Amino acid sequence: MNTPPDGAAGSVRGVRKRSGSEVVKITERSFEALTVGFGASGLKAALQLKKNGVENIAVVTENRMAGTSRNTGSDKQTYYKLSLSGEAPDSVAGMAEDLFRGQCVDGDQALCEAALSVRGFFALVEAGVPFPCNEFGEYMGYKTDHDRGKRATSAGPYTSRFMTERLEKAVEDAGIPVLDHYQVVRILTEDGRVTGVLCLVTDTDVPRYEILWSPNVIMATGGPAGMYRDSVYPVSQHGSSGLILETGAKGKNLTEWQFGLASVKPRWNVSGTYMQVLPRFVSTAPDGSDEKEFLTEYFTDAGTLLSMVFLKGYQWPFDVNKIFGGSSVIDLLVYRETILRGRRVFLDYRTNPCGNEIPYEALSEEAREYLWNAGAMSGTPIDRLERMNHPAVLFYRDHHVDLHTEMLEVAISAQHNNGGISTDANWESDVAGLYVVGEACGSHGVTRPGGSALNAGQCGAIRAAEKIGRDVLFWKEPAEIRKKPMEDALSRMALPEQLTGTRSAKELLHAAAARMSASGGMIRDLAGIERALSETEALLKNFTTTVAPSGGTDVRYVFRLYDTLLSQRMYLTAMAEYRKRGGKSRGSALYTDPSGEIPEGALPELYRCRLDRGEHGSEVQELKLCGEEIEVTVRPVRPLPDAGLFFETEWAKFRERNRIG
């Protein structure tokens, strides 16, 4: 799959000195457009480019079998789109309003994601993704979190994998080249415009470098998952947000993440029926001894305890608005056990909580009715799980965990970045020609309807590819040599040779991820954030004298560490500046505030906070790297557009926009 397209076979540019008498040859190719990333949004972007007449393109990926889209999921992985069944009314405007209601959301992007949701969804259906419909062809839905209707649908726990596999097949059928084992290590720019990417090619024991020149680059590399140790992202997901921010592209809402309960091995969200079958929560000492059911320390009433566990299925993400008498207090209790007390936490499906029969009559009406309708009003948690969702049991068995005989270790984990790179309604950053789609883009705000991320990736890919399709007709590759981008490429290539330190890049990556989970995770204290930021900046400043030399394919960890530290610096700065401006706890982040309130019960002062009531919901925080300094600004959200709907007028605009006679 590494064969270049016709007319772009590449050439050795010449001889360049890098150090001493060493000679470096750089292979170069030129493309009209590139997509970087092999997930659902990147593959969709490539297909859409092809459909819009952009022929000289390629998909660039570090590993085509890696990434979040292919390797993650949940109990019932959700795809959010306009309602397509039944009598309940729905509209593009209504869906856009619900997306916009999530706070810190730009209205034009919310409208695009609503308007294109059906188009993106049915393209996946036609590609073969098995979204269920009834016998009459209605694609029915269910209600997800932060959703007023029933817009959610699912093809099962592997929805995003199905999407990726079917889109990959379509890319192959379309003859679009895939450059596998190409790790982007620098995005090249000149005069505020992208000019291409420098790649480390790792398909041999002796890595080589290649420059892929292009005036249009779509980054679809997912969220910066490598920043966190406690993570539900697959280990193969790293992200490249640091490299994008390095270009001067603005970061947007970098404070906003989603955290929740997930199993440790394998990494998987324990949402939906994993909670609704009412498992037993157990903590142990690090060596597995001293087993105890710790939720009973807080909940004295069994009915309340079990009803809150049930609600975690619907309300899986940690939400500060649900810590005062709500289900997210369970996340606080798990965090206390694992982070503050240094213990391990497990879900036990073999035995009912407290070793007793479930007092079904004491459950909330919602929980009792759900279990009754599911025929699951008896037995143990594993009995109920087998009855309600047998594939959920099989998933763990396929990953060598038998829920019938062993407990499942869990932790509070980073799951999704609602912030990311700031883009316009065409998903183009303020670096011309540099587009960002999927999770790497910050189109989400503080809260979002469950499943809207999968929709946003498809819609953003369509918008970016169509914009490039309109512009590429007017682009002609400059004949002159690009001096500054080439100098930047050579400088980045020289980085591994300049290392004189004693700590391996792998070791430093692990330490950086642990630091981020402790200071920039679900619970955030300003002093801790600033300490972590100071340590991160010091490591970046002393990078070459701290990191040990690496040889062969291990060089990729050097570049990965550099990207991770760039990301962490920007994200920690965003968190610190938000708090200094008086920002309060919101979404999935609790900011410690000594003057705030604390949930009832024996909980640590670390949980004392003040809740944001929408005070900052109509503004967007943006960060831009200007040389060595970070510029932090706040702007109003772009409002929902008052879109024109008079047919004759919009038809004329459509013809002009698409150059139709």
N, C-alpha and C positions, 0 to 999 in steps of 0.2 A: 504493500500500500504506500510505499515511500516514493513511488515513481512520480516525478513532477509532471505537471500538465504540459501539453504541447506548447512550444514557444517559451517555456520557462525552465529549461533543463539545467540552468545554473552554470556558473563558470568560476574558475579560480581567478580572483581579482588581481592577485599579484603577490609580491613579497613585501612584508612589513616587519620592521624590527620592533620587538617588544622589550627584550632585556638582553644585555650582552650581545652575543652573536646569534641568538636564537631566531629562527625564521618562522613566521606564522603565515599560513595561507588561509584565507577566508573564502568559503564558498558563498555565493550570493545568487538569489533568484528574485524575480519581480512578479507581483500579482496585482490584480485590480482590487482584490479584497481578501482578507483573511479572517477566519473565526478561530479563536483560541479557546479550547475547552471541548470536551467530548461528552457533555451531558445533554439533557433534553433541550435546553435553550440554545446551546452552541450548534447542535445538529439542525435544529429548526432554522436557525439563522442561515446556515449554509444552504439548506434546501430552498429557502425563500430567495436568497441571492440568485441562485440558479434560475428559479422561476421568473425572476425579474430581469433576466437577460445578462447577468454578470457571469461571464464564462470563465475567466482566468482567476480561479479562486482555489483555496485549499483549507482544510481543517487541520489545525495544529494541536497536538495533544501530548502531554507528558507520558500518559499511559492510557490507552483507549479502554482498558478494563477497570480503571480506577474511577474515583469521583463519587459524589454524593448521589446523583441521579440513579446510577446503576447499583449502588451498594447500600442503600438505606431504605427505610420504610417505617411503618408502624402497624399497629393492630389493624387499622383500616385507613390506609394512606389516602388522603382526601384531595380531590381536585374541585376547585370552586369556579362556578360559572353561572351565567344567567339561567333561571329556571326554565325547564323545557318539558314540563308535564303538568297535568292536573288543572284545577280551576283557579288556583291562587295566582293573583295578578303579579307581574314583575315587569321591570322596564330597565333599559340601559341607564336612565337617569337615577332610578332607585338604587341600582347596584353601585353606581359611581358615588352616590351619597353615602352608602354604607362603607365603601373603601375610604372615602374622604373623612368620615367620622372617626377614623382611627387615630387622629391627631398627627400633626406635623407631616401631612400628606399633601403633595402638590396636586391640585384639582385636575389639571390637564392630563396627568398620567393616570389618575383614577378613572377619568372618562375613557381614556384609551383602553385601559384594562377591562372596563365594562363592555365597551362597544365591540371589542375584538374577541371577547371571551367565547362566543358561540362559534365564530370562524376558526379559532384555534382549537376548540374542543372537537368540532366535527372533522377537522383535518386529521386529528389523532384517531378518531373513530374509523375514518376511511383508510388510515395507515394500518389498522388492525389492532389497536389497543382495545381490549375487551371490556369497555364500559357497559354496564348492564342497562337494558331497556325492557319494557314489558312487551307483550306479544303484538301490540299495536304500534310499536316504535317510539313510545314515549320514554325519554331518558329521565326517569324519576330521581328525586334527590332526597336528602335528609338535612337536618339542621346541624350546623357546626358551630364552634365557638365564635363569638362576636358576629353572629349572623341573625338577621331578623326573619329570614325566609327558610326555604329548603333548597338552597342552591348547590349544596355539596353532593359530590358523587365519588365513586371509588371503583377501581378495578381490583381491589384487594390490597394486601400489605405491600405488594411489589408494584404499585401503580407507576411510580417514576421509572422503575426498571423496565416495565413493559414499554413505556414511552420511549426510553432510550434505545431499546432493542429494535423497535419498529422504525424509529427515525434513522437509526444506523443503517438498517436494511434499505431504506429509501435513499440515503446518501450514496450507498454502494450502487444501487440501481441507476442513480443519476450520473455515475461516473465521476463523482467529486473526489479528488485525491485527499488522502488522509496521511499526514506526516506524523507518524507515531514515534514516541521516545524523543520528542522535541520539547525540552524544558525552556520556556521563555525566561531569560535572565535579565533582560532590559528591554523596555519599550523605547524606541528611538523617536525623537522629535526634532523639529527645527522650526523656529519662528512661530511657535504656538500651534503647529500641526504635526500629527503623527506621520512618520515616514517608514515605519516598519518595526520589526522585532529582531533582537539578537537571541539565538537559541543555542543551548548546549545540547548536543545530540548524543544520547547515551545508549545507543543500540550496540555498541562495541565496548571492549575493555578499555580502549583508549578514546575518551570523549573528544569530540571535535566541535567546532563552532560553525554556525551558518547564520547569515543575515537574510531575512525574508523581507524584501522591500515591498511596501504597500502604502497607499495614501488612505486606506480604509481598513481599520482593524476593529473587530468586534470581540471584546473580552467577555468570555462566558465561563469564567474559572471558579464560580461559586464563592461562598463566603470564606473569610480568612480563618478556616477551621484550625489551622496549626497553631493559632495563638493560645488555645486553651488545652490544659491537661485533662480536665473533667469535661468530656465531650461525647455526644452521641453521634457526631460525624464519623464516618468510616475512617480508618487510619490512613487510607489512600487519598483523603481529601486534604489539600493544603491551602489552596487559594493563592491569589497573587495580588491582593489589594495593595500591599506595600509598593509593588512595582508600578501600579496604576497611579497611586498617590504621588509617587516620585516624579511623574511627568508634570506635576502641577495641576492635575485634575482635582477638583474639589471633593472632599469627603462630606457626606450629608447624614445627619442623625446617627453619627457613629456611636453614640451612647446606647442605642436601642438594640438589645438582643432579646432572644427568647430562651429561657431556661426551663428545664423540667426533669422529672424522674426518668431515668433510663438505666437499663442493665449495663453492667460493666463489660462482661464477656458473654456473648457478643454485644456490641453497642447497638441498642435498639430501644425505641420509646416504649415504655410500659403504660400506654394509654388505653382508652376504650375498655374492652372486656377484661384486659389484664387487671384493671381496677374494679370493674363492676361485678366481678365474681367474689369480691371481698376477701382478698388474701390476708394472711397474717404478716404484720410488720415486725421484724426481729432485728435486734442489733447484737453484735458480739465484740469481744476484744479482738485485736488484730490477728491473734492466732486461732480464732474461732471459738474460744471458750467464753464463759460468762454470758450465755444466751439469755436475752430478755425481750419481752414485748414492750417497747418503750412508748408507744402511743398512749398507753394507759396512764402514764405519768401526767399527761395533759388532759385527756378526756376521761372523766369519771363515769360518764354514762355510755353504755355500750351502743345504744341506738344512735346517739350522736356520732360516736367514733365511726361506726360502720357506714352511716349515711355520708359522712365526709369522704371516706375512702371511695365510696361509690361515685361521688361527684367528681373525683379526680379523673375518672374516665372521660367525662365531658369536658372538664376544666383542667386538662392536662398541664398547660403551661403555668409556671409560677406567675401569679398576678397579685401585686401589692394591694389591689382593691379587694382581695379575698382573704386577707390575713386577719381581719377583725371579725371573727365568727364565721369565717368561710373556709373553703377546702384548702386554700394555699397555706394554711397553718401547718399542714402535713409536710410541705416542703421545708418550712422552717425547722420542724422537728427532725427531719432527716439531715438537714444541714448541720444542726447542733450535734447530732450523733457523729457524723463523719468528719466534719471540719473542726468543730470546736472541741469535741471529746476524743477525736482520733479513733473512733470505733468503725466497724463495718456494719452495713445495713443490708438485710436480705428480705425478699418476699418469699413467704412459705405458702405453697398451694396445697400442701399435704394435709393440713390441719386447720380447722376453723379458728378464728381469733379467740383468744382466751381459753382454747381447748373445749369450747362448748358448742352446742347447737346454735345456729344463728337465731336471734330473737326477731324474726321477721315482722312481728306485729309492732316492734319498736322502731323500725326503719322509717325514713321519710316516705311520704306517699309516692313520690317519684321513683325511689329505689324499689319499693315494694311492688308497685305496678309493673315496672320494667322486668323484674325477676319473675313475677307471676306470668307475664306474657311470654317470657322466654322459656317457661317450664323449668325454672332453675331455683325452686324453693326448697331444696333439700341437698343433702350430701356435703362434701368438702369443696373447697375452692377449685380443685382440679376437676372434680366431678362436674361442677357448674361450667368450667371453662371448656371441657370436652363437649358438653351439651350445647353451649352457646357459640363456640368458635373453635372447632377442632383444628383448623389451619394454624391458629395461634399456638397451639401445643406443638404441632409438627414443626413450626419454624425453629423453636428452641431445640427440639430433638435433632433437626438437621444440623444444628450448630453444637451438638454434643452436650446438650443440657436437657436432662429428663426431669420435667417438672413434677412427675409422679414420685420421684425418689430423692430429689435434692432441692435445696433452696437456691434462689436466684439473687445474686448480689446486684445492688442498685446504688446509684449516686445521683446528686443533682448535677445536671450536665448542660453545657451550651448546646443549643439545637439549631438556632437560625439567627442570622443577622438581619434585623429589620432595617438597619441603616446600610450605608455603602457609599458608592460613588454617586455624586450628584449629576443628573442628566436632564435634558429637556424632554419634550414630548415625543421626540424621535429617538430617545435613549442615547443621544450624543452628549458626551462630556464637553466641558469648555475647552478641551484640547481638540481642535478641529480634526474630524475623521476618526476620532477614538470613541467608539461606542461601547457601552457596558450593559449587558443583559443578564437576566437571571438573578441569583442571590447577590452577586457582586454589585448590583445596582441598588441604590437606596430608595426605591420607589415606595416602600412600606413605611409606615409611621410607627407610633408607639404600640398600637395593637392592630391586628389584622384578622379578618375572618380566616379560620382554619382552611388550608388548601389554596388560599389565594396566591401563594408563592409559585405553585406549578402553573397557574394561569398567567401570572405576571411574566414568567420566563418566555412563554409562547408568544404573548402579545408584544413584549419588548423586542423579541427577535424579528417579528413581522415588521414592526415600525422601523427598526434600524435597517433591515435589508431593503425595504422599499425606498427609504431615503437614499441609500447608497445607489440603488438601481436608477434613481432619477439623476443623481449627481455624476455617476461614473461615466456617462456619455460625454461629459465635458472635460474629463481628466485625461491628461497625456503625461506619461512618465518623463520627467526632466532628463535631459541628456547629460547634464553636468554631474560630476561626482559630488555626493553630499558630504561635505567636509566635517561639520560638527557631529552629525550622527555617527560617522565612522570613528571619529575620535572618542565619542562616548562608548561605542562598542568595544574599541581596543582597551579603554580604561577598565571596563567591567571584566573583560577577559583576563586582565592582569591581576585582578583581585586575589585569586587563589595563590598566585606566585608571591604575593607580598606578605603572606601570613608568617608570623614568627612566634606565635603564642604557644601555650602548652595545653589548652583545653579543647577537646574535640568539638566540632560543630554539632554532632549528635547530642553530646552532653549538655551543651549550652542551649540547644533547642528544648530539651526536657526541662531544664531549669527555668527557661523563659516561660514555657507553657504553665508550669506550676505557679510561678509568680503571678501570671495573669489570672489564673483561676482563683487565687487567694485574694487578689486586690481588685480585679475588674469583672468579677463574676456576678452572681445573684445578689450578694450582700456587698455594699461598697461604702467604705469609710474614707473620707477625703485624705486623711493623713496617710493611710495605706496606699491610696492611689498615687499620691505624690512621691512616696518612697519608691514604688515600683517604676514610676516614670523616670525618676532620677537614675535608678539602676539601669534602666533600658537605654537612656541617653548616654550614660557613661560607657556602656558596652558598644554602642554604635560609634562613639568617638574614638574608642580604643580597639576597634574591631581587629585591625591587622596585627596588633601586638597581644591580643588575647586569644584569638582562634589559632589552633594548631594547623600546620600544613596538612592537606588532604590530597591523596593521589587517586588516580583512576576514576571510577564512577562515583566515589565518595565526594568528589567535588560538588556534586549536586546539593549536598547538605549545606555546604558553605553558602551557596546562593539562596537556599531555602531559609537558612538562619537570617541572612541579611534582609530578605523580604519580610519575614516574621517580625523582626525588630522594628523595621520601618512601620509596619502595620500597628504594632503595639504602641509605638511612640505616638502615633496620630490618634489612636483610639483612647489611650489613657489621658492624653491632653484634652480630648473632647469631654471625657467624664469629669476631669478636674475643673475645666472651665464652666461646664454646666452647673456643677455644684457651687462654685464660687459666685455665679450669677444668681444664686438663690434657688436653683433647681431642686425640686423635691422628688420623692419616690414616685415612680410611675411605671406602668408596663410591667416588665419582668425584672426590674432593678429596685432594690431597697437601699436608699442612701441613709446611713446612720445620721441621726440628728438628736443631740442631747436635749433639745427643747421640744421634741415631738412626743408622740404617744407610743405605747407598746401594747401588743395584744395581751388580753387577760391571761393569767396563768404564770407559772414560773419559767419565764423566758429571759435570755440574756439581754443586757442593756444594748448590745450590738444591734438588736432589732428595733430599738426606739427610732421612730421616724415620723415624718410629716408627709401626708399624701398630697400629690399634685391633683388639683381639681380642674385641670384644663387651663391653668394660668399660662402655660407656654405651648398650648396645643395648636395655636395658629401661627407658629413661627418655626423656622428651620435653622438649625445650627449647621454652619459649613466651615470646614477647615481647608486651608490651602498651604502647601509647602512652598515657601518663597526663599530659595537658597537654603540656608541652614535654619531659618526661622519658620515658625508655624503661625499663620494668620488665621485668627478665629473671628468669624462674623455671624450675625444673626439677621435673617431676613424674614419677611412675611411669607406664608405659604402662597403659592400661586392658586388663585381661586378656581372653583369649578367653572369651566367656560360656559358662556351663554351661547351654545352652539346653534348655528343657523340650520333650520330644518325646512326652509322653503325650497321645494325641489328644483325649480328652474334656476334659481341663483346658485345653489350648491352644485348642480350639474355643470354649470359653466365653470365654476372654480375647479371642479374635478378634472374637466378636460384640459384646463390651463395647467394645472399642477402636474398632470401626467402626459402633457404634450400630445393630446389627442386632438386631431383637427376638427 
